[in-house]
Amino acid sequence: MTFSIVARSADGKALGIAVASKFLGVGAAVPAALVDVGAVATQSYANLAYRPQALALLGTGVAATETVKALLAGDAGPVEHRQVGVVGAEGPGATFTGEQCHEWAGGVAGDGYAIQGNMLAGPGVVGDMEKAWLAGADQERLAYRLLGALRAGDQAGGDRRGRQSAALYVVARGMGYGGTSDVWVDLRVDDHAEPVAELGRLLEMHSLYFEFPDPATLLPLTGELADEVAERLAAAGHVGPDLDESLASWAGVENLEMRIVAGKIDPLVLDQLRTARS
C-alpha cells in the first residue's frame, strides 16, 4: 500500500527517504534516518521498531544487507507481510518484500539506494523509480533527486488504491535550520488528493526559506543596488543607518533569515523584496 525510496547522496553526505501511499500520514510511520549512519523505510504492516533497530545496527558498522537480515530474524511476525528498505553511509542498499505482501509487491536495490512498494499498479512503479533515480545523478540536492524518483513512481500508477499522503525526510550534517540541526528536510503531506505534487510545492518553499544561499550568486550591496534595497526596505518600514541590519530585520519578518549574508544580497531575497512592494 506504499512505495518508497531510501537513498544516499552521490557525495555520501546526505541520507533520506521519499514515500507515498494511500494511507493517512505515511510520513509518521515509514521513514527514519540518522546523519552519517543510514536511512530506513518500513512499510506493509510496518514494524515501526525497525526504525531505531536498523539505525542502531547501521551505526555499529553493520551493512545494509545484514541489517535487513537481522531485522527479520528478530521480528516475531508477521514477517511475510512486511516490507523494508535500508541504506547505510556506504555500500549498496538492501530491500525485502515478504511473500504475503499484497500484489503487486517488490523492490530493487543498488549502490546507495533501495526502492520498494506493495499494492502497486504494477512492477513499472518500482522500475520507473529506479530509472528516474539513476538518471538524476547530476542532481546534487538529495531531496530533489528523491522527489524525482517518487514522481516517477506516482506517474507509473503508484499505489493501485489511489493517493492520500507523501513525505520527504533528508538528513545531512549541519544542514538544518540555522546550521544547528542535521535534519535538512522534513516535509509531510498527510491527506491530499495529489500528495506527491503537493510535496513538490512544499519542497520549493522549503528551499526558499530554509536553505543557505549559493555564494556564487550573491550580489554586492553597493552602488545603485544598495540604494534600491534601502529604498524598498524603507517603504516596508525597515529604516536604519545600517543597511545590513535593516535587511536582516526585514528578512526575519519574512522568514528569509537563512539567506542573509552581510554586505551582500541573495537574488532570491532581492526578488522577494521587489515583489513585496508591488
TIGU-627426 format. One record per residue (C-alpha): residue number from 1; residue in one letter; x negated, y, z. Coordinates in Angstrom, 3 decimals. Each point is the difference from the previous one (the first is absolute). Example, Ala and Ser with C-alpha at 12.3 -4.5 7.8 and 13.67 -1.06 7.14 Angstrom:
REM residues 2
+------+--------+----------+----------+----------+
| gufi | lumtor |       c1 |       c2 |       c3 |
+------+--------+----------+----------+----------+
|    1 |      A |  -12.300 |   -4.500 |    7.800 |
|    2 |      S |   -1.370 |    3.440 |   -0.660 |
+------+--------+----------+----------+----------+
//
This chain:
REM residues 278
+------+--------+----------+----------+----------+
| gufi | lumtor |       c1 |       c2 |       c3 |
+------+--------+----------+----------+----------+
|    1 |      M |    0.000 |    0.000 |    0.000 |
|    2 |      T |   -3.089 |    2.163 |   -0.188 |
|    3 |      F |   -2.953 |    0.792 |   -2.257 |
|    4 |      S |   -3.259 |    1.489 |    1.214 |
|    5 |      I |   -3.662 |    0.629 |   -0.668 |
|    6 |      V |   -2.778 |    0.164 |    2.579 |
|    7 |      A |   -3.253 |    1.375 |   -1.326 |
|    8 |      R |   -3.342 |    1.697 |    0.535 |
|    9 |      S |   -1.284 |    3.038 |   -1.884 |
|   10 |      A |   -2.798 |   -0.453 |   -2.507 |
|   11 |      D |   -2.502 |    1.638 |    2.353 |
|   12 |      G |    1.199 |   -2.112 |    2.923 |
|   13 |      K |    0.794 |    3.020 |    2.161 |
|   14 |      A |    3.799 |   -0.257 |   -0.064 |
|   15 |      L |    2.424 |   -2.848 |    0.658 |
|   16 |      G |    3.730 |   -0.031 |   -0.468 |
|   17 |      I |    3.347 |   -1.513 |   -0.854 |
|   18 |      A |    2.885 |    0.923 |   -2.283 |
|   19 |      V |    3.281 |   -1.878 |    0.392 |
|   20 |      A |    3.613 |    0.140 |   -1.191 |
|   21 |      S |    3.076 |   -2.064 |    0.788 |
|   22 |      K |    3.772 |   -0.330 |    0.162 |
|   23 |      F |   -0.402 |    0.245 |    3.759 |
|   24 |      L |    0.560 |    2.855 |    2.425 |
|   25 |      G |   -3.226 |    1.735 |    1.049 |
|   26 |      V |   -2.460 |   -2.480 |   -1.480 |
|   27 |      G |   -2.876 |    2.221 |    1.150 |
|   28 |      A |    0.840 |   -0.784 |    3.622 |
|   29 |      A |   -0.587 |   -3.722 |   -0.463 |
|   30 |      V |   -2.399 |   -0.889 |   -2.807 |
|   31 |      P |   -3.205 |    2.106 |    0.006 |
|   32 |      A |   -2.945 |    0.403 |    2.341 |
|   33 |      A |   -3.578 |    1.156 |   -0.561 |
|   34 |      L |   -3.061 |    0.989 |    1.979 |
|   35 |      V |   -2.823 |    2.130 |   -1.339 |
|   36 |      D |   -3.188 |   -1.900 |   -0.908 |
|   37 |      V |    1.794 |   -3.276 |    0.855 |
|   38 |      G |    2.799 |   -0.903 |   -2.386 |
|   39 |      A |    3.674 |    0.058 |   -0.909 |
|   40 |      V |    2.852 |   -2.481 |    0.213 |
|   41 |      A |    3.556 |   -0.345 |   -1.317 |
|   42 |      T |    2.324 |   -2.497 |    1.686 |
|   43 |      Q |    3.335 |   -0.698 |   -1.687 |
|   44 |      S |    2.718 |   -2.589 |   -0.736 |
|   45 |      Y |    1.211 |   -0.894 |    3.494 |
|   46 |      A |   -2.914 |    2.167 |    1.039 |
|   47 |      N |   -2.036 |   -0.916 |    3.037 |
|   48 |      L |   -0.944 |    3.424 |    1.352 |
|   49 |      A |   -2.613 |   -1.601 |    2.246 |
|   50 |      Y |   -2.014 |   -0.568 |   -3.171 |
|   51 |      R |   -0.828 |    3.705 |   -0.055 |
|   52 |      P |   -2.102 |    0.268 |    3.187 |
|   53 |      Q |   -1.228 |   -3.579 |   -0.388 |
|   54 |      A |   -1.294 |    0.562 |   -3.533 |
|   55 |      L |   -1.730 |    3.260 |    0.908 |
|   56 |      A |   -1.615 |   -1.613 |    3.045 |
|   57 |      L |   -1.355 |   -2.847 |   -2.114 |
|   58 |      L |   -1.230 |    2.298 |   -2.767 |
|   59 |      G |   -1.621 |    2.193 |    2.629 |
|   60 |      T |   -2.206 |   -2.890 |    1.109 |
|   61 |      G |   -1.218 |   -0.614 |   -3.550 |
|   62 |      V |    2.413 |   -2.764 |   -1.008 |
|   63 |      A |    0.628 |    0.091 |   -3.768 |
|   64 |      A |    3.482 |    0.678 |   -1.384 |
|   65 |      T |    0.493 |   -3.585 |   -1.198 |
|   66 |      E |   -0.942 |   -1.443 |    3.372 |
|   67 |      T |    2.122 |    2.598 |    1.760 |
|   68 |      V |    3.082 |   -1.160 |   -1.888 |
|   69 |      K |   -0.762 |   -3.614 |    0.877 |
|   70 |      A |   -0.341 |    0.922 |    3.672 |
|   71 |      L |    3.279 |    1.934 |   -0.003 |
|   72 |      L |    1.863 |   -2.964 |   -1.416 |
|   73 |      A |   -1.682 |   -2.491 |    2.318 |
|   74 |      G |    1.062 |    1.997 |    3.047 |
|   75 |      D |    3.588 |    0.573 |   -1.149 |
|   76 |      A |    2.729 |   -2.119 |    1.597 |
|   77 |      G |    2.130 |    0.558 |   -3.076 |
|   78 |      P |    1.827 |    0.199 |   -2.266 |
|   79 |      V |   -3.330 |    0.163 |   -1.884 |
|   80 |      E |    1.450 |   -1.212 |   -3.303 |
|   81 |      H |    2.327 |    3.015 |   -0.024 |
|   82 |      R |   -2.850 |    2.459 |    0.601 |
|   83 |      Q |   -1.993 |    2.149 |   -2.378 |
|   84 |      V |   -3.132 |    1.966 |    0.837 |
|   85 |      G |   -2.743 |    1.946 |   -1.756 |
|   86 |      V |   -3.329 |    0.984 |    1.550 |
|   87 |      V |   -3.028 |    2.004 |   -1.115 |
|   88 |      G |   -3.156 |    0.678 |    1.978 |
|   89 |      A |   -2.673 |    2.690 |   -0.078 |
|   90 |      E |   -1.829 |   -2.030 |   -2.623 |
|   91 |      G |    0.518 |   -3.043 |   -2.205 |
|   92 |      P |    3.114 |   -1.385 |   -1.686 |
|   93 |      G |    3.504 |    0.311 |    1.355 |
|   94 |      A |    2.205 |   -2.969 |    0.869 |
|   95 |      T |    3.701 |   -0.746 |   -0.326 |
|   96 |      F |    2.333 |   -2.768 |    1.135 |
|   97 |      T |    3.550 |   -0.852 |   -1.058 |
|   98 |      G |    1.906 |   -2.707 |    1.869 |
|   99 |      E |    1.674 |   -2.677 |   -2.106 |
|  100 |      Q |    3.431 |    0.899 |    1.350 |
|  101 |      C |   -0.133 |    3.730 |   -0.774 |
|  102 |      H |    2.939 |    1.122 |   -2.130 |
|  103 |      E |   -0.692 |   -0.039 |   -3.739 |
|  104 |      W |   -1.673 |    1.572 |   -1.748 |
|  105 |      A |   -2.889 |    0.051 |    2.436 |
|  106 |      G |   -3.764 |    0.018 |   -0.417 |
|  107 |      G |   -3.160 |    2.052 |    0.103 |
|  108 |      V |   -3.408 |    0.688 |   -1.472 |
|  109 |      A |   -3.265 |    1.160 |    1.543 |
|  110 |      G |   -3.361 |    1.241 |   -1.173 |
|  111 |      D |   -2.939 |    2.095 |    1.082 |
|  112 |      G |    1.368 |    2.537 |    2.452 |
|  113 |      Y |    3.720 |   -0.658 |   -0.477 |
|  114 |      A |    2.913 |   -2.356 |    0.599 |
|  115 |      I |    3.451 |    0.335 |   -1.581 |
|  116 |      Q |    3.063 |   -1.986 |    1.048 |
|  117 |      G |    3.759 |   -0.025 |   -0.212 |
|  118 |      N |    3.071 |   -2.104 |    0.630 |
|  119 |      M |    3.589 |    0.041 |   -1.197 |
|  120 |      L |   -1.303 |    1.816 |   -3.080 |
|  121 |      A |    1.439 |    0.483 |   -3.467 |
|  122 |      G |   -2.764 |   -2.296 |   -1.274 |
|  123 |      P |   -3.758 |   -0.598 |   -0.147 |
|  124 |      G |   -0.406 |    3.126 |   -2.116 |
|  125 |      V |    0.403 |    2.133 |    3.109 |
|  126 |      V |   -3.229 |   -1.295 |    1.535 |
|  127 |      G |   -1.687 |   -0.268 |   -3.386 |
|  128 |      D |    0.723 |    3.596 |   -0.950 |
|  129 |      M |   -1.095 |    1.215 |    3.421 |
|  130 |      E |   -3.358 |   -1.699 |   -0.457 |
|  131 |      K |   -0.407 |    1.462 |   -3.494 |
|  132 |      A |    0.772 |    3.490 |    1.298 |
|  133 |      W |   -2.392 |   -0.402 |    2.913 |
|  134 |      L |   -2.872 |   -1.107 |   -2.222 |
|  135 |      A |    0.745 |    2.710 |   -2.571 |
|  136 |      G |   -0.134 |    2.658 |    2.734 |
|  137 |      A |   -3.651 |   -0.522 |    0.879 |
|  138 |      D |   -0.815 |    3.620 |   -0.885 |
|  139 |      Q |    2.492 |    1.348 |    2.572 |
|  140 |      E |   -2.159 |    0.984 |    2.973 |
|  141 |      R |    2.889 |    0.600 |    2.422 |
|  142 |      L |    1.147 |   -3.392 |    1.246 |
|  143 |      A |    3.523 |    1.189 |    0.808 |
|  144 |      Y |    0.638 |    0.942 |   -3.626 |
|  145 |      R |   -1.484 |   -3.239 |   -1.313 |
|  146 |      L |    2.175 |   -2.023 |    2.377 |
|  147 |      L |    3.058 |    1.991 |   -1.001 |
|  148 |      G |   -0.776 |   -0.668 |   -3.671 |
|  149 |      A |    0.047 |   -3.738 |    0.653 |
|  150 |      L |    3.221 |    0.263 |    2.006 |
|  151 |      R |    1.664 |    1.969 |   -2.794 |
|  152 |      A |   -0.981 |   -2.681 |   -2.488 |
|  153 |      G |    1.653 |   -2.652 |    2.149 |
|  154 |      D |    3.101 |    2.117 |    0.400 |
|  155 |      Q |    0.238 |    0.566 |   -3.747 |
|  156 |      A |   -0.377 |   -3.746 |   -0.583 |
|  157 |      G |    3.138 |   -0.632 |    2.052 |
|  158 |      G |   -1.350 |   -0.073 |    3.546 |
|  159 |      D |    2.255 |   -1.555 |    2.612 |
|  160 |      R |    2.777 |   -1.757 |   -1.950 |
|  161 |      R |    2.568 |    1.093 |    2.604 |
|  162 |      G |   -0.616 |    3.691 |   -0.640 |
|  163 |      R |   -1.832 |    2.929 |    1.580 |
|  164 |      Q |    0.129 |    1.503 |    3.479 |
|  165 |      S |   -3.337 |    0.897 |    1.620 |
|  166 |      A |   -3.709 |    0.475 |   -0.680 |
|  167 |      A |   -3.115 |    0.964 |    1.919 |
|  168 |      L |   -3.615 |    0.999 |   -0.480 |
|  169 |      Y |   -2.678 |   -0.285 |    2.673 |
|  170 |      V |   -3.677 |    0.864 |   -0.557 |
|  171 |      V |   -2.879 |    0.341 |    2.454 |
|  172 |      A |   -3.467 |    1.499 |   -0.498 |
|  173 |      R |   -2.546 |    1.368 |    2.462 |
|  174 |      G |    0.836 |    3.587 |    1.003 |
|  175 |      M |    2.493 |    0.550 |   -2.834 |
|  176 |      G |    3.039 |    0.566 |    2.202 |
|  177 |      Y |    1.473 |    3.346 |    1.043 |
|  178 |      G |   -2.709 |    2.465 |    0.950 |
|  179 |      G |   -2.642 |   -2.699 |   -0.295 |
|  180 |      T |    1.004 |   -1.293 |    3.446 |
|  181 |      S |    1.670 |   -3.206 |   -1.183 |
|  182 |      D |   -0.798 |   -2.889 |   -2.325 |
|  183 |      V |    3.589 |   -0.281 |   -1.265 |
|  184 |      W |   -0.238 |    1.664 |   -3.401 |
|  185 |      V |    3.538 |   -0.722 |   -1.254 |
|  186 |      D |    2.983 |   -1.298 |    1.961 |
|  187 |      L |    3.179 |    0.468 |   -2.033 |
|  188 |      R |    3.309 |   -1.855 |    0.217 |
|  189 |      V |    3.232 |    0.100 |   -1.954 |
|  190 |      D |    2.372 |   -1.983 |    2.217 |
|  191 |      D |    3.261 |    0.075 |   -1.971 |
|  192 |      H |    0.213 |    1.436 |   -3.507 |
|  193 |      A |    1.476 |   -0.875 |   -3.394 |
|  194 |      E |   -3.433 |    0.447 |   -1.650 |
|  195 |      P |   -2.512 |   -0.539 |    2.803 |
|  196 |      V |   -3.122 |   -0.394 |   -2.145 |
|  197 |      A |    0.696 |    3.213 |   -1.901 |
|  198 |      E |    0.706 |    1.787 |    3.272 |
|  199 |      L |   -3.238 |   -1.351 |    1.435 |
|  200 |      G |   -1.832 |    1.551 |   -2.939 |
|  201 |      R |    1.610 |    3.365 |    0.699 |
|  202 |      L |   -1.014 |   -0.160 |    3.643 |
|  203 |      L |   -3.567 |   -0.923 |   -0.924 |
|  204 |      E |   -0.299 |    3.098 |   -2.180 |
|  205 |      M |    1.203 |    2.114 |    2.923 |
|  206 |      H |   -2.393 |   -1.769 |    2.340 |
|  207 |      S |   -2.917 |    0.754 |   -2.309 |
|  208 |      L |    0.866 |    3.687 |   -0.043 |
|  209 |      Y |    0.421 |    0.390 |    3.740 |
|  210 |      F |   -2.398 |   -2.498 |    1.515 |
|  211 |      E |   -2.963 |   -0.569 |   -2.306 |
|  212 |      F |   -3.221 |    1.980 |    0.194 |
|  213 |      P |   -0.655 |    2.244 |   -3.018 |
|  214 |      D |   -2.342 |   -1.015 |   -2.794 |
|  215 |      P |   -3.152 |    2.133 |    0.575 |
|  216 |      A |   -0.614 |    0.165 |   -3.747 |
|  217 |      T |    3.279 |    1.861 |   -0.584 |
|  218 |      L |   -0.260 |    2.630 |    2.750 |
|  219 |      L |    0.095 |    3.631 |   -1.146 |
|  220 |      P |   -2.097 |    2.741 |    1.681 |
|  221 |      L |    2.127 |    2.533 |    1.858 |
|  222 |      T |   -1.631 |    3.039 |   -1.549 |
|  223 |      G |    0.848 |    2.874 |   -2.310 |
|  224 |      E |    3.396 |    0.113 |   -1.656 |
|  225 |      L |    0.994 |   -3.414 |    1.352 |
|  226 |      A |   -0.656 |    1.131 |    3.562 |
|  227 |      D |    2.055 |    3.130 |   -0.607 |
|  228 |      E |    2.873 |   -2.046 |   -1.425 |
|  229 |      V |   -0.046 |   -2.451 |    2.907 |
|  230 |      A |   -0.076 |    2.827 |    2.546 |
|  231 |      E |    2.945 |    1.696 |   -1.707 |
|  232 |      R |    2.056 |   -3.184 |   -0.105 |
|  233 |      L |   -0.790 |   -0.788 |    3.628 |
|  234 |      A |    1.039 |    3.500 |    1.029 |
|  235 |      A |    3.284 |   -0.415 |   -1.863 |
|  236 |      A |    0.542 |   -3.227 |    1.958 |
|  237 |      G |   -0.645 |    1.824 |    3.281 |
|  238 |      H |   -3.559 |   -1.190 |    0.615 |
|  239 |      V |   -2.063 |    3.173 |    0.234 |
|  240 |      G |   -3.378 |    0.285 |    1.684 |
|  241 |      P |   -3.536 |    1.293 |   -0.433 |
|  242 |      D |   -1.370 |   -3.492 |   -0.673 |
|  243 |      L |    1.237 |   -1.661 |   -3.194 |
|  244 |      D |   -1.010 |   -3.489 |    1.120 |
|  245 |      E |    1.974 |    0.372 |    3.223 |
|  246 |      S |    3.052 |    1.336 |   -1.807 |
|  247 |      L |   -0.100 |   -2.826 |   -2.524 |
|  248 |      A |   -0.441 |   -2.597 |    2.731 |
|  249 |      S |    2.947 |    1.480 |    1.904 |
|  250 |      W |    2.265 |   -0.174 |   -3.047 |
|  251 |      A |   -1.218 |   -3.497 |   -0.865 |
|  252 |      G |    0.796 |   -1.215 |    3.509 |
|  253 |      V |    3.583 |    1.161 |   -0.377 |
|  254 |      E |    0.239 |   -1.722 |   -3.394 |
|  255 |      N |   -1.621 |   -3.257 |    1.249 |
|  256 |      L |   -2.971 |    0.480 |   -2.324 |
|  257 |      E |   -2.667 |    0.307 |    2.700 |
|  258 |      M |   -1.847 |   -3.101 |   -1.217 |
|  259 |      R |   -0.882 |    1.863 |   -3.208 |
|  260 |      I |   -1.529 |    3.124 |    1.539 |
|  261 |      V |   -3.736 |    0.656 |   -0.508 |
|  262 |      A |   -1.603 |    3.257 |    1.187 |
|  263 |      G |   -0.918 |    2.379 |   -2.795 |
|  264 |      K |    1.818 |   -2.040 |   -2.643 |
|  265 |      I |    3.460 |   -1.051 |   -1.075 |
|  266 |      D |    1.314 |   -3.278 |   -1.310 |
|  267 |      P |    1.821 |    0.473 |   -3.340 |
|  268 |      L |    2.896 |   -2.033 |    1.423 |
|  269 |      V |    0.239 |    2.428 |    2.912 |
|  270 |      L |   -0.169 |    2.929 |   -2.405 |
|  271 |      D |    2.872 |   -1.492 |   -2.008 |
|  272 |      Q |    2.081 |   -0.345 |    3.157 |
|  273 |      L |   -0.782 |    3.572 |    1.016 |
|  274 |      R |    0.981 |    1.321 |   -3.393 |
|  275 |      T |    3.205 |   -2.035 |   -0.004 |
|  276 |      A |    0.914 |    1.162 |    3.483 |
|  277 |      R |    0.265 |    3.581 |   -1.183 |
|  278 |      S |    2.000 |   -0.684 |   -3.177 |
+------+--------+----------+----------+----------+
//
